[in-house]
Structure formats: structure tokens, C-alpha cells
């Protein structure tokens, strides 16, 4: 089950930079964009 993420300010800035660099390849929202990364929680 995936949980909905809330992006932090740093993640929002990274999303804006990625969207500016490759607008056709980046998702329409920061949350969708973050879901594309295969990461795991350290907590």
C-alpha cells in the first residue's frame, strides 16, 4: 500500500528545477514525481 507523500520545500525546489529542465518527462505534481523514485524509509 502506498501512502500519499507531502513534499517538503527542498523537494518542491527540486521538482521545479526538474520540471523546468525537462517539462515533457516530469509528472504534473511533485507528489507524482517523487513516487517515481525507488526509495525506502530509514525510520
Buried (B, 14 or more C-beta within 10 A) or exposed (E): EEEEEEBEEEBEEBBEEBBEEEEEEBBEEBBEBBBEEEEEEEE
